Amino acid sequence: MLQKRACRMLVLSPTRELAAQIADNMRGYARFLNLSVQCVFGGVPIPKQIKNLVNGCDVMVATPGRLIDLVEQKALKLDHVEIFVLDEADQMMDLGFIKPLTRIANMLPKQRQSLFFSATMPNEIARLGEKFITNPVKVEVAPQSTTAERVDQFVTYIEQKEKQALLTLTLQKGLSTSEIESCLVFTRTKHGADKVVRHLVAAGIEAAAIHGNKTQAQRTRALDGFRAGRTPVLVATDIAARGIDVPGVSAVFNFELPNVPEQYVHRIGRTARAGRSGLAISFCAPDEKAYLRDIRRLTGVDPDPFPLPKDFVAQAARLPKPARKGTGAEHSDDSHDGEGGSRNRRQRGRNPTTRRNPDVKVSPAGKSRGDGQRRGGKPGGRRGGRPQRRAAENG
């Protein structure tokens, strides 16, 4: 029997998008069962969430921040939790989440089942996790930090200031020839993601950005457009690398290499899903070579060289200047969030189609992105020390 303002199973996710996805899947699994599923996260009004919890629920999927808000407002009790689940457990036990996670764990009953899931689990994070679990059984579907075998991995060594031109030219060619159907572009910062979108939109490429500075409506619109195929390019911070399942992603671009090598595994894991093949291209600036060495050491894979397009400098010089702010597809319906939506529609009117650059090649000569072969190689050295990990925005 359900307890009022309580749940039997608690699932914590680092991001709003992943929480919503988990809840949707659980509702599908429980379609013919008498189980209630609630999902709570920030960025949306809390009164409706409070109302939905009055009679309790079987499964609660939440981000840590909003969960604590509900507990503090006495809208939810955690002393009836029977099963505690952490998805993307390494991220949840990282520095940005460890304090709220510890606080939540202290509210849970001592007698419970705990289940932690992650594609990567560094030793230092695993040791930290021992405070939340007792004598755990470890199940590995594949060795930790293994990249998908059907992802063909490439790297281009290039100056930071030339990355945008290379990305634009590569996408113009790939989208116009259907070599790329949809792709994720990862940047290290929120500002960087918005800047990339402005350049792509100016060049006639429909793109949207998703990160923690976007409103929930913008984030949902960007992801829905990407899933539906209306927006072929989604530019993201690592918020989208964690568990978001979008079918049909044919390519992943690391516009900037992650400073934590495990993030690379999560990023390129967005492609080559459900038995498909995929392409992962990383742009490596001179000051990012140490990050690339870490990635090679972690994965045991040495990405193949990806050459610059023919006449790259001349083609780059012909690219238009970036569009104004607020021109991404995530702003297309922002009638209440400023003028971004109208500017985006006007921009698309000026650039209705993707302009083709026939000299730009997406796959290097002699290389097939669909051959399903992993690229082997000797791992590189490792630089001294590792930068602090940063948690994805959980809203």
Secondary structure, DSSP 8 states (H G I E B T S, - for coil): ---TTBEEEEEE-SSHHHHHHHHHHHHHHTTTSS--EEEE-SSS-SHHHHHHTTT-EEEEEE-HHHHHHHHHTTS-B-TT--EEEEESHHHHTSTTTHHHHHHHHHHS-SS-EEEEE-S---HHHHHHHTTT-SS-----SS-TT---TTEEEEEEE--GGGHHHHHHHHHHHHHHTTS-SSEEEE-SSHHHHHHHHHHHHHTT--EEEESTTS-HHHHHHHHHHHHHTS--EEEE-GGGTSS---TT--EEEESS--SSHHHHHHHHTTSS-TT--EEEEEEE-GGGHHHHHHHHHHH-B--EE----TTHHHHHHTS-----TT-SGGGTT-SSS-SHHHHHHHHHHHS-S----TT--SS-TT--TTS----B-------SS----------
